Amino acid sequence: MGKEAHQDEVTGCRMPKGPQKRLTENEKAKMRTYHIDYPNMSYRKLGEVFGCSKTTAYRIITQGDTLGSGTG
């Protein structure tokens, strides 16, 4: 399903194989909607679905709207 991971020899951290893609704003919005529909899905699994790391998925979900929708 998703990319296989390997263990980095230097740090010992599990790293995804291959380069990470940069998500578009549209993909980020889809990820947030997906997270609302499936709130119990782990960030790792969410990252697999959208082809990014769990850290990236976490940042996208927790940062919300970075453009700011405040009045002004």
TAPE-V414756 format. One record per backbone hydrogen bond with DSSP energy under -0.5 kcal/mol. CO is the residue of the C=O (numbers start at 1). NH is the residue of the N-H. E is the energy in kcal/mol with one decimal. If there is no record, write none. Layout:
CO,NH,E  CO,NH,E
This chain:
4,17,-1.8  6,8,-0.5  6,15,-3.5  8,12,-1.8  13,8,-3.3  13,15,-0.5  15,6,-2.7  21,23,-0.6  24,28,-2.3  25,29,-2.2  26,30,-2.1  27,31,-2.3  28,32,-2.2  29,33,-2.2  30,34,-2.7  31,35,-2.3  32,36,-1.7  33,37,-2.2  34,38,-2.3  36,39,-0.6  38,41,-1.6  42,46,-2.5  43,47,-2.6  44,48,-1.9  45,49,-2.2  46,50,-1.8  47,51,-1.0  47,52,-2.8  51,21,-0.9  53,57,-2.2  54,58,-2.5  55,59,-2.5  56,60,-2.4  57,61,-2.4  58,62,-2.7  59,63,-2.2  60,64,-1.1  64,66,-0.8
